Structures are given as C-alpha cells and as structure tokens.
Amino acid sequence: MMEILTLVGGIVGLFLLIGIVWRLSSRRRSLPCPSWLRWFVELDNPFAKTCRAETILQHLDLRPGMTVLDVGCGPGRVAIPIARHLAQQGGDVVAMDIQEEMLQRVREKALKENLTNIQFLQGDMERVNLEPERFDRALLVTVLGEIPDREAALREIFQALKPGGFLSVSEMIFDPHFQSRDTVARLGLSAGFREGHFYGNRFAFTLNLEKPQSSANT
Ligand SMILES: C[S@@+](CC[C@H](N)C(=O)[O-])C[C@H]1O[C@@H](n2cnc3c(N)ncnc32)[C@H](O)[C@@H]1O
C-alpha cells in the first residue's frame, strides 16, 4: 500500500514540476502546448463547466452573420462548435494557431462535417497583423498565458474587433499557464478594453473584455 501511495505521489509531483518549469520557461519565449497533446486539449474538463465548449458558446451571444476569431484554437474544441452554430446563420469563424499541426486537426474535423464557413490562419498572436475592425467576437481559451507578450497580443485583438464587439477570455486553474481574473482584467484595460460579463469563479472563468462603441465611452 505504501509503495502505491509513493508511486502516485511521485507521478503527481512529476507533473507539478513539469508544469512549473514549463510555466517559468514560457515567460521568456513562446512554449505552446505541444501538438502531440492535442487529444488531451480536445477533452472538455469535467471539473470546469465554465470552460466547456458548449458553455463558452452560450456566453458568446452570437447573432446571424457574425465573424468570430478563435486565437490559439488548438484542435478546434471550441472553433468547430462555433462554426457549426453559425453555419445556418451566414456567420463564419477564423481559426488561428501558431502550430500548423493543430490547424490540420481543425481542417480534418471541418471537412468531416462539411463546414465551409471556417478559415485557417497560422501565426503568432504576438506578431500577426489582423485586419482592423473585422471581428464581432474573439476568443482566448486557455491561451493567454502561453503568449510571452500578452500586452501586444491584446492590443492586436482590440484593433481587430469591431466597436461594440468583445473578446471572451477563459481560464482554468488546471492549466499550467493559468491567468487570474485580476491579471486578465488589468491587461485588458491597458489594451483599451473595458470589463464586461464575468462567468464562473476564480478557478475557472470566462471574462468578457469589451471594445467600446466609441472612444468617448472609454
Ligand atoms: C492549451 S491550448 C488551448 C486550445 C483551445 N483554445 C482550447 O481551449 O481547446 C493553447 C493553444 O494556443 C496556441 N498558442 C500558443 N501560443 C500562441 C501564439 N503566440 N499565437 C497563436 N496561438 C498560440 C497553442 O498552439 C495551442 O494550440
């Protein structure tokens, strides 16, 4: 019995250590979630309802004809349900990720479901130039902490959103790159956003960052 407990403790400790090293290293350079772990990213976490694809979708307040940007879309856990939802309503999705292997997985899923309202963009959110005021909604689901220059990324998303649009940021404590609500709000405000709806709790949440209709509203 003692040996089993030692083994389990050792495995948990090893994962914690990897998480801490990974998180600290990410502060210096981009260390995205490895693409071979995409099967794991595709699972909806049973302990964090707020971060499930279905819940995130419900909180996006999507309307017909909208265009949505999913930054760090990974294997399309959220981008595909959004594309499915908007398919009948003339809306579309841009699935963006730094890793081509992740986008490849989204392409396969879109093809399988015959979804034609999804475009793919490979790029680093720190450096990409997005078309100004193109998107009604943008998403960062457990991605923000993987981007070393979070300020630059948020500024770029801000300029790419239409006035009155919003960025939905979801975080959960199980992610080694977890960002607290206060950090997300502070970074958002400095990029020009204002705080919108908050869902969940401090361990797993979605915080909407709104782009005001006009600069007079800031
Ligand atoms: C933990 S996964 C989350 C995937 C997806 N958002 C989800 O919740 O299922 C983080 C994703 O962000 C991507 N990523 C990390 N840094 C990025 C960057 N600088 N620009 C664009 N994507 C990035 C990674 O490649 C990875 O697919």
The ligand as an SDF file (V2000), in Angstrom:
LIG
                    3D

 27 29  0  0  0  0  0  0  0  0999 V2000
   -3.9940   24.8740  -24.1720 C   0  0  0  0  0  0  0  0  0  0  0  0
   -4.2420   25.0180  -25.9040 S   0  0  0  0  0  0  0  0  0  0  0  0
   -5.9350   25.5940  -25.9540 C   0  0  0  0  0  0  0  0  0  0  0  0
   -6.6350   25.2440  -27.2420 C   0  0  0  0  0  0  0  0  0  0  0  0
   -8.0850   25.7290  -27.3650 C   0  0  0  0  0  0  0  0  0  0  0  0
   -8.1890   27.1690  -27.1960 N   0  0  0  0  0  0  0  0  0  0  0  0
   -8.9800   25.0130  -26.3880 C   0  0  0  0  0  0  0  0  0  0  0  0
   -9.3300   25.5840  -25.3450 O   0  0  0  0  0  0  0  0  0  0  0  0
   -9.3320   23.8660  -26.6470 O   0  0  0  0  0  0  0  0  0  0  0  0
   -3.3450   26.5080  -26.3060 C   0  0  0  0  0  0  0  0  0  0  0  0
   -3.2170   26.7590  -27.7990 C   0  0  0  0  0  0  0  0  0  0  0  0
   -2.6820   28.0790  -28.0110 O   0  0  0  0  0  0  0  0  0  0  0  0
   -1.7730   28.0390  -29.0850 C   0  0  0  0  0  0  0  0  0  0  0  0
   -0.8230   29.1680  -28.9560 N   0  0  0  0  0  0  0  0  0  0  0  0
    0.1490   29.3200  -28.0340 C   0  0  0  0  0  0  0  0  0  0  0  0
    0.8220   30.4610  -28.2280 N   0  0  0  0  0  0  0  0  0  0  0  0
    0.2800   31.0520  -29.3300 C   0  0  0  0  0  0  0  0  0  0  0  0
    0.5630   32.2620  -30.0410 C   0  0  0  0  0  0  0  0  0  0  0  0
    1.5600   33.0760  -29.6700 N   0  0  0  0  0  0  0  0  0  0  0  0
   -0.1900   32.5760  -31.1120 N   0  0  0  0  0  0  0  0  0  0  0  0
   -1.2090   31.7260  -31.5110 C   0  0  0  0  0  0  0  0  0  0  0  0
   -1.5130   30.5690  -30.8780 N   0  0  0  0  0  0  0  0  0  0  0  0
   -0.7780   30.2260  -29.7930 C   0  0  0  0  0  0  0  0  0  0  0  0
   -1.1070   26.6670  -28.9440 C   0  0  0  0  0  0  0  0  0  0  0  0
   -0.5040   26.2420  -30.1390 O   0  0  0  0  0  0  0  0  0  0  0  0
   -2.2790   25.7860  -28.5070 C   0  0  0  0  0  0  0  0  0  0  0  0
   -2.9260   25.2050  -29.5980 O   0  0  0  0  0  0  0  0  0  0  0  0
  1  2  1  0
  2  3  1  0
  2 10  1  0
  3  4  1  0
  4  5  1  0
  5  6  1  0
  5  7  1  0
  7  8  2  0
  7  9  1  0
 10 11  1  0
 11 12  1  0
 11 26  1  0
 12 13  1  0
 13 14  1  0
 13 24  1  0
 14 15  1  0
 14 23  1  0
 15 16  2  0
 16 17  1  0
 17 18  1  0
 17 23  2  0
 18 19  1  0
 18 20  2  0
 20 21  1  0
 21 22  2  0
 22 23  1  0
 24 25  1  0
 24 26  1  0
 26 27  1  0
M  CHG  2   2   1   9  -1
M  END
$$$$
